[in-house]
Amino acid sequence: MAARKPHSSALRARRKRLGGPKAARASLSIRFKVVATLLMFLLAAVVLEVVARQVGPQIPILRDTDKEAEIMVGHPTRLWTMSEGVRRNAGATATIHSTGLRGDIPQSERTEGVQRILLLGDSSFFGHGVEDEETLPVRLQRGLEAQGEQVQVINGAIPGYSSEQARALMEDVGWDLEPTLLLVGLLWSDNTWDLFRDGDLMKTARQFHRNPLARSSFYQMLAGAIDRAKGGQGARIITWTRKSEWPDVGVRRVDVRRYATNLDYLVREAARRGAGVVFIAPANED
């Protein structure tokens, strides 16, 4: 017996469930609109980024303009460090190791019986305007060796460094050098009055560098505009020194209590690692 043909109403119901040419066209239209919208957003983002790079926004990063000449370069956690190579140093030259520290840096583990002295400080101890062979660490090592001591003296001082930056330096590379004695010459930079506190700026820098959008010039401009809209000053370039005389406005770069906390950390961590600590201060008429 021949099969019965389905009723026309049943066919219409089945087509409605499965969809028809209209449904297929509607689905294609939605996909097209989504893709077109995404492409428009992408094109707009590219155009805005190109324009922003032409404008050249100020961003909170210290950038070197001439690596062959300049000694200071930006650092993601310590704000600035020094670039490797032989650099200008206020009429002298300074040889910077790949670690960002001045002079010869031991590449192997400390040998038993050999003392390692690590100097922390700012430009006074780094040797601003002083040749490599006349810096405090070199002369100190020379003098101790003349007395029969087996010693390596490492220059961990960096121009403009405060105790906040020195603490971060120790966590980055300092403790790995296995010092048996820390010479701590941290004073002037901490007590300098400027437009920022080191701790706040370092926190901002860490957050900035962790943000995947941080490389976008448009994002940088937008972030600065939003900050200004909230009553802030937007993005500003901060340098490690503003003028030759003592600043008379702003805030102390490191609060006194925080300064004490940082020194306490250095002493306790050194003791935990079996190292001693000596505090020193440069002679200065001020």
Phi, psi and chi 1 to 4 in degrees:
 res  aa     phi    psi   chi1   chi2   chi3   chi4
   1 MET       -  136.6 -172.4  170.5   69.1      -
   2 ALA   -66.3  143.8      -      -      -      -
   3 ALA   -69.4  144.5      -      -      -      -
   4 ARG   -77.8  135.5  -66.4  177.2   60.4 -173.6
   5 LYS   -74.4  139.3  -66.6 -177.6  177.7 -180.0
   6 PRO   -63.8  147.3   22.0  -31.4      -      -
   7 HIS   -64.3  145.8 -166.1  -88.5      -      -
   8 SER   -57.8  -35.2   59.1      -      -      -
   9 SER   -66.0  -35.6   61.5      -      -      -
  10 ALA   -66.3  -38.4      -      -      -      -
  11 LEU   -63.8  -41.5  -75.5  173.1      -      -
  12 ARG   -64.4  -39.2  -75.1 -164.9  -63.3  -88.1
  13 ALA   -64.5  -42.1      -      -      -      -
  14 ARG   -64.5  -42.6 -177.5 -178.8  -57.5  174.0
  15 ARG   -63.2  -35.2  -73.9  172.1 -177.0  166.6
  16 LYS   -65.6  -39.7 -172.0  174.9 -178.3  180.0
  17 ARG   -67.3  -43.3  -71.2 -165.3  -56.2  -90.2
  18 LEU   -80.7  -17.2  -62.3  177.3      -      -
  19 GLY    83.3  161.5      -      -      -      -
  20 GLY  -132.6 -162.2      -      -      -      -
  21 PRO   -56.8  -35.9  -24.5   34.5      -      -
  22 LYS   -65.2  -42.7  -71.0 -176.2  178.2  179.9
  23 ALA   -63.5  -40.5      -      -      -      -
  24 ALA   -63.9  -42.6      -      -      -      -
  25 ARG   -65.7  -37.5  -74.1 -164.5  -63.3  -88.0
  26 ALA   -65.1  -42.2      -      -      -      -
  27 SER   -63.4  -42.4  176.3      -      -      -
  28 LEU   -63.6  -39.2 -179.0   61.4      -      -
  29 SER   -63.8  -40.6  176.3      -      -      -
  30 ILE   -64.1  -44.3  -68.0  173.6      -      -
  31 ARG   -62.3  -40.9  -71.0 -161.4  -64.2  -89.4
  32 PHE   -62.3  -43.3  175.5   78.9      -      -
  33 LYS   -64.3  -40.2  -70.5  178.5  179.5  177.4
  34 VAL   -64.1  -47.4  169.8      -      -      -
  35 VAL   -63.3  -43.0  172.1      -      -      -
  36 ALA   -63.0  -40.8      -      -      -      -
  37 THR   -63.6  -44.0  -59.0      -      -      -
  38 LEU   -62.8  -41.1  -69.6  175.3      -      -
  39 LEU   -64.7  -37.4  -72.6  175.3      -      -
  40 MET   -65.4  -42.2  -71.0  177.6   61.8      -
  41 PHE   -62.2  -42.6  -86.2  117.4      -      -
  42 LEU   -63.6  -44.3  179.8   60.4      -      -
  43 LEU   -63.2  -43.1  179.1   60.8      -      -
  44 ALA   -62.0  -40.8      -      -      -      -
  45 ALA   -63.6  -41.0      -      -      -      -
  46 VAL   -64.4  -44.8  170.7      -      -      -
  47 VAL   -62.6  -44.9  170.9      -      -      -
  48 LEU   -63.5  -38.6  -70.5  171.5      -      -
  49 GLU   -66.2  -42.0 -178.7   65.1   19.2      -
  50 VAL   -63.3  -44.2  170.3      -      -      -
  51 VAL   -62.8  -43.8  171.6      -      -      -
  52 ALA   -62.4  -37.5      -      -      -      -
  53 ARG   -71.0  -29.5  -66.9 -166.6  177.3 -167.7
  54 GLN   -69.6  -37.8  -67.8  -61.5  -41.3      -
  55 VAL   -66.9  -38.7  173.6      -      -      -
  56 GLY    71.8   70.8      -      -      -      -
  57 PRO   -68.3  149.9   29.6  -36.2      -      -
  58 GLN   -74.8  133.8  -74.3 -170.7  -33.4      -
  59 ILE  -128.4  155.7   55.3  176.9      -      -
  60 PRO   -77.2   57.5   28.2  -35.3      -      -
  61 ILE  -136.2  133.8  -60.2  176.4      -      -
  62 LEU   -83.8  118.3  176.5   65.3      -      -
  63 ARG  -118.7  139.8  -64.0 -178.0  -64.8 -178.2
  64 ASP   -84.5  145.3   58.0  -49.7      -      -
  65 THR  -102.9  -20.2   55.4      -      -      -
  66 ASP  -147.4   93.4 -179.0    4.0      -      -
  67 LYS   -63.1  -24.1  -72.9 -172.6  176.3 -178.7
  68 GLU   -74.7  -18.3  -62.8  -57.6  -41.6      -
  69 ALA  -116.9  -44.7      -      -      -      -
  70 GLU   -78.8  144.3  -60.2  -58.9  -34.1      -
  71 ILE   -96.0  -30.5 -165.0  169.5      -      -
  72 MET   -94.4  132.6  -49.6  -59.7  -70.0      -
  73 VAL  -135.7  161.9  -66.9      -      -      -
  74 GLY   -70.5  155.7      -      -      -      -
  75 HIS  -139.5  137.0 -168.9  -82.8      -      -
  76 PRO   -67.1  -24.8   23.0  -33.7      -      -
  77 THR  -118.3  -25.3   60.4      -      -      -
  78 ARG  -107.8   10.5  -70.4 -175.9  -95.3  126.1
  79 LEU    75.2  -51.3  -56.0  179.8      -      -
  80 TRP  -149.4  160.5   62.0   81.6      -      -
  81 THR  -148.0 -158.7 -175.9      -      -      -
  82 MET  -122.9  147.7  -61.1 -174.7  -68.7      -
  83 SER   -90.3  143.9   59.0      -      -      -
  84 GLU   -63.9  142.1 -178.9 -179.0    3.7      -
  85 GLY   124.8 -173.9      -      -      -      -
  86 VAL   -91.6  116.5  178.6      -      -      -
  87 ARG  -118.4  157.2  -56.8  -69.7  178.2 -127.2
  88 ARG   -65.4  143.9  -66.3  177.3 -173.6  168.9
  89 ASN  -146.5   68.4  177.5   30.0      -      -
  90 ALA    50.8   55.3      -      -      -      -
  91 GLY    93.5  -13.5      -      -      -      -
  92 ALA  -118.0 -170.2      -      -      -      -
  93 THR  -126.4  154.5   58.1      -      -      -
  94 ALA  -132.9  129.4      -      -      -      -
  95 THR   -92.8  116.8  -55.6      -      -      -
  96 ILE  -106.0  128.8  -50.4  -58.0      -      -
  97 HIS   -76.7  165.4 -172.2  -98.9      -      -
  98 SER   -62.8  -20.4   59.3      -      -      -
  99 THR   -75.8   -9.0   56.5      -      -      -
 100 GLY    88.6    6.4      -      -      -      -
 101 LEU  -103.8  157.3  -56.2 -178.2      -      -
 102 ARG   -86.8  139.5 -174.9  175.3 -172.7  179.1
 103 GLY    89.0 -165.2      -      -      -      -
 104 ASP   -78.7  131.5  -64.3  -32.9      -      -
 105 ILE  -117.7  125.5  -53.4  -60.7      -      -
 106 PRO   -57.3  135.7  -22.6   33.1      -      -
 107 GLN  -102.6   -3.4  -60.5  -60.2  -60.2      -
 108 SER  -124.2  170.7   58.5      -      -      -
 109 GLU   -65.2  151.2  -66.4 -176.8   -1.4      -
 110 ARG   -66.2  132.2 -175.5  176.1   60.0   83.0
 111 THR   -78.1  141.7  -56.2      -      -      -
 112 GLU   -57.5  130.8 -173.4   69.3   25.6      -
 113 GLY    94.1  -11.6      -      -      -      -
 114 VAL   -98.1  127.3  174.9      -      -      -
 115 GLN   -89.0  143.2  -57.6  -62.3  -45.6      -
 116 ARG  -121.9  120.9  -85.1 -170.8 -173.7  169.2
 117 ILE  -106.4  126.9  -58.7  174.4      -      -
 118 LEU  -114.3  120.7  176.5   58.0      -      -
 119 LEU   -92.7  129.1  171.5   66.9      -      -
 120 LEU  -114.6  139.7  -61.7  177.3      -      -
 121 GLY   170.8 -166.6      -      -      -      -
 122 ASP  -110.7 -150.1   53.7   18.6      -      -
 123 SER   -62.8  -28.4   56.2      -      -      -
 124 SER   -59.8  -37.2  -59.9      -      -      -
 125 PHE   -97.4  -25.7  -65.0  100.0      -      -
 126 PHE   -60.4  -39.5  159.8   79.6      -      -
 127 GLY   104.1   57.3      -      -      -      -
 128 HIS   -64.9  120.8 -179.0   66.6      -      -
 129 GLY    77.3   10.3      -      -      -      -
 130 VAL  -113.3  137.3  177.2      -      -      -
 131 GLU   -68.0  158.4  -63.1  -71.4   -6.3      -
 132 ASP   -51.4  -46.5  -71.1  -26.6      -      -
 133 GLU   -73.8   -9.0  -67.3  -57.0  -50.4      -
 134 GLU  -109.0    7.0  -65.3  -58.7  -43.0      -
 135 THR   -72.4  159.9   57.9      -      -      -
 136 LEU   -57.3  -47.2  173.2   59.9      -      -
 137 PRO   -60.1  -41.1  -26.9   37.0      -      -
 138 VAL   -65.9  -45.1  172.1      -      -      -
 139 ARG   -67.8  -35.8  -67.1  175.7   67.7   90.2
 140 LEU   -65.4  -44.4  179.8   59.4      -      -
 141 GLN   -63.2  -41.5  178.1  166.7  -29.8      -
 142 ARG   -61.2  -43.1 -167.2 -176.4  -57.0  155.0
 143 GLY   -68.5  -40.3      -      -      -      -
 144 LEU   -69.2  -38.9  -69.2  172.5      -      -
 145 GLU   -64.4  -33.6  -72.9  177.2  -22.1      -
 146 ALA   -65.4  -21.8      -      -      -      -
 147 GLN   -94.7    9.1  -61.3  178.8   41.2      -
 148 GLY    87.9   11.5      -      -      -      -
 149 GLU   -85.6  142.0  -60.9  -71.8  -15.8      -
 150 GLN   -94.0  106.0  -70.1 -175.9  -65.8      -
 151 VAL  -148.6  147.3   62.3      -      -      -
 152 GLN  -124.2  123.9  -62.1  168.5  -32.7      -
 153 VAL  -109.5  124.1 -175.0      -      -      -
 154 ILE  -110.8  133.2  -56.1  169.0      -      -
 155 ASN   -89.1  101.0 -166.6  -17.1      -      -
 156 GLY  -102.6   11.8      -      -      -      -
 157 ALA   -82.6  139.5      -      -      -      -
 158 ILE  -132.6  134.3  -64.6 -179.9      -      -
 159 PRO   -50.5  131.4  -29.4   36.5      -      -
 160 GLY    81.5   -0.4      -      -      -      -
 161 TYR   -73.7  136.2 -100.2   33.1      -      -
 162 SER  -101.1  178.8   67.0      -      -      -
 163 SER   -65.2  -29.7   61.3      -      -      -
 164 GLU   -62.4  -47.0  -70.3  -80.9    8.2      -
 165 GLN   -71.0  -38.1  -67.2  165.4  -64.9      -
 166 ALA   -64.5  -37.6      -      -      -      -
 167 ARG   -62.5  -44.2  177.6  171.1  178.8  168.2
 168 ALA   -65.6  -36.5      -      -      -      -
 169 LEU   -61.3  -43.1  171.1   67.5      -      -
 170 MET   -62.4  -39.9  -69.6  -57.2  -62.3      -
 171 GLU   -70.5  -30.8  -66.4  168.2   -7.3      -
 172 ASP   -76.0  -53.2  -72.4  -15.2      -      -
 173 VAL  -136.2  -23.8  -62.7      -      -      -
 174 GLY   -62.0  -51.3      -      -      -      -
 175 TRP   -66.1  -28.9  -62.7  122.5      -      -
 176 ASP   -66.1  -19.1  -68.4  -22.5      -      -
 177 LEU   -80.0   -3.2  -65.9  172.5      -      -
 178 GLU    56.9   53.5  -58.2  177.6  -71.4      -
 179 PRO   -68.3  144.3   27.2  -35.4      -      -
 180 THR   -98.9  -13.1   56.8      -      -      -
 181 LEU  -149.9  131.8  177.6   66.0      -      -
 182 LEU  -101.1  130.2  -69.3 -176.0      -      -
 183 LEU  -101.6  111.9  -72.9 -177.4      -      -
 184 VAL  -104.3  108.6 -179.2      -      -      -
 185 GLY  -114.0   45.5      -      -      -      -
 186 LEU   -98.2  113.1  -59.6  164.1      -      -
 187 LEU  -154.0  -59.6  174.6   63.5      -      -
 188 TRP   -65.5  -45.0  -64.9  121.7      -      -
 189 SER   -65.5  -39.1  -68.3      -      -      -
 190 ASP   -59.9  -39.3  -70.5   79.6      -      -
 191 ASN   -91.3    4.7 -161.7   43.1      -      -
 192 THR   -77.8  138.3  -63.6      -      -      -
 193 TRP   -91.7  129.5  -71.0   68.3      -      -
 194 ASP  -146.0 -165.9 -144.4  -51.7      -      -
 195 LEU   -91.2    5.1  -59.1  177.7      -      -
 196 PHE  -150.9  158.8   62.2   93.0      -      -
 197 ARG  -100.1  135.9  -68.4 -166.9 -171.7  -80.7
 198 ASP   -56.8  -44.6  -76.7   27.0      -      -
 199 GLY   -60.2  -42.1      -      -      -      -
 200 ASP   -66.1  -44.5  -64.7  -22.2      -      -
 201 LEU   -67.3  -37.7 -159.3   59.9      -      -
 202 MET   -67.2  -38.1  -69.3  168.4   69.9      -
 203 LYS   -63.9  -43.8 -179.4  179.5  178.7 -179.9
 204 THR   -61.0  -43.3  -60.5      -      -      -
 205 ALA   -63.1  -42.4      -      -      -      -
 206 ARG   -61.7  -45.8  -74.6 -166.8  -62.1  -90.7
 207 GLN   -64.1  -38.8  -67.5  174.4  -18.4      -
 208 PHE   -63.0  -47.2  178.9   83.4      -      -
 209 HIS   -71.9  -22.7  -76.3  -81.4      -      -
 210 ARG   -80.0  -16.1  -71.3  170.8 -175.6  167.2
 211 ASN   -79.3  121.5 -169.8  -28.0      -      -
 212 PRO   -63.6  -18.2   21.6  -32.7      -      -
 213 LEU   -87.8   -1.6  -62.6  175.7      -      -
 214 ALA   -62.3  -23.4      -      -      -      -
 215 ARG   -80.1  -10.7  -66.6 -178.9  178.5  -85.9
 216 SER   -80.5  124.7  166.0      -      -      -
 217 SER   -66.0  -36.9  -64.9      -      -      -
 218 PHE   -65.0  -40.3  175.9   69.1      -      -
 219 TYR   -62.4  -40.9  172.7   81.8      -      -
 220 GLN   -63.0  -43.4  -64.7  158.8   11.9      -
 221 MET   -65.7  -41.0  -68.0 -175.5   67.7      -
 222 LEU   -64.9  -43.0 -178.6   62.0      -      -
 223 ALA   -61.9  -41.9      -      -      -      -
 224 GLY   -65.1  -39.3      -      -      -      -
 225 ALA   -65.6  -40.9      -      -      -      -
 226 ILE   -64.3  -40.9  -68.3  174.1      -      -
 227 ASP   -63.2  -42.9 -176.9   66.5      -      -
 228 ARG   -65.0  -36.7  -72.4 -169.6  -66.1  -87.8
 229 ALA   -64.1  -27.3      -      -      -      -
 230 LYS   -86.7    2.6  -68.1 -178.8  176.5  179.8
 231 GLY   101.0    2.3      -      -      -      -
 232 GLY   -85.0 -169.3      -      -      -      -
 233 GLN  -107.4    4.7  -63.9  178.8  -36.3      -
 234 GLY    71.0 -166.4      -      -      -      -
 235 ALA   -78.0  133.5      -      -      -      -
 236 ARG  -134.9  146.1  -66.8  179.0  -65.0  116.0
 237 ILE   -77.9  125.8  -63.3  -63.5      -      -
 238 ILE  -110.8  124.8  -60.0  -67.0      -      -
 239 THR  -105.7  167.1   59.7      -      -      -
 240 TRP   -80.3   -7.2   68.4  -84.5      -      -
 241 THR  -153.9  139.5 -177.4      -      -      -
 242 ARG  -100.7  -36.3  -67.6 -169.8  -59.8  128.4
 243 LYS  -157.3  168.1   48.6 -172.5  178.6  178.4
 244 SER   -74.1  -30.1   58.9      -      -      -
 245 GLU   -92.0  171.1   66.1  -89.1   14.4      -
 246 TRP   -66.1  129.6  -68.8  111.2      -      -
 247 PRO   -63.8  144.3  -18.7   30.8      -      -
 248 ASP  -114.4   10.2   53.3    6.4      -      -
 249 VAL  -133.6  166.9  -64.5      -      -      -
 250 GLY    99.6 -150.0      -      -      -      -
 251 VAL  -128.7  159.1  -65.2      -      -      -
 252 ARG   -68.8  130.4 -171.0  175.7  -91.1  113.5
 253 ARG   -56.7  -38.0  -79.4 -179.6   53.7 -172.4
 254 VAL  -129.8  119.9  179.8      -      -      -
 255 ASP   -57.7  148.1  178.0   80.5      -      -
 256 VAL   -56.9  -42.7  173.4      -      -      -
 257 ARG   -66.0  -40.0  -70.5 -176.5  177.1   83.6
 258 ARG   -67.5  -37.5 -179.8   62.3 -177.8  175.8
 259 TYR   -57.7  -46.1  174.9   66.7      -      -
 260 ALA   -63.3  -39.5      -      -      -      -
 261 THR   -62.1  -42.3  -62.0      -      -      -
 262 ASN   -66.0  -42.2  -69.5  -25.4      -      -
 263 LEU   -65.4  -39.0  -62.7 -172.0      -      -
 264 ASP   -62.5  -39.9 -176.0   68.6      -      -
 265 TYR   -61.0  -45.6  157.7   78.8      -      -
 266 LEU   -60.7  -42.5  -67.6  173.7      -      -
 267 VAL   -65.8  -48.7  171.2      -      -      -
 268 ARG   -66.5  -41.7  -68.4  179.6 -177.1  -85.1
 269 GLU   -69.1  -38.1 -174.1   62.1   21.6      -
 270 ALA   -62.6  -43.7      -      -      -      -
 271 ALA   -62.1  -40.2      -      -      -      -
 272 ARG   -62.2  -30.4 -171.0 -179.5   71.7   83.1
 273 ARG   -95.9    5.5  -64.8  169.9  180.0  -93.9
 274 GLY    79.3   22.8      -      -      -      -
 275 ALA  -108.5  153.2      -      -      -      -
 276 GLY   -94.9  171.0      -      -      -      -
 277 VAL  -137.7  134.9  177.2      -      -      -
 278 VAL  -127.5  129.0  171.9      -      -      -
 279 PHE   -95.4  132.6  -68.3   98.3      -      -
 280 ILE  -132.7  153.9   54.4  178.0      -      -
 281 ALA  -134.8  140.0      -      -      -      -
 282 PRO   -74.0  149.7   29.2  -35.3      -      -
 283 ALA   -71.0  129.3      -      -      -      -
 284 ASN  -154.2  132.5 -169.0  -61.3      -      -
 285 GLU   -67.2  -21.3   62.9 -179.5    6.9      -
 286 ASP   -80.2      -  -68.4  -34.5      -      -
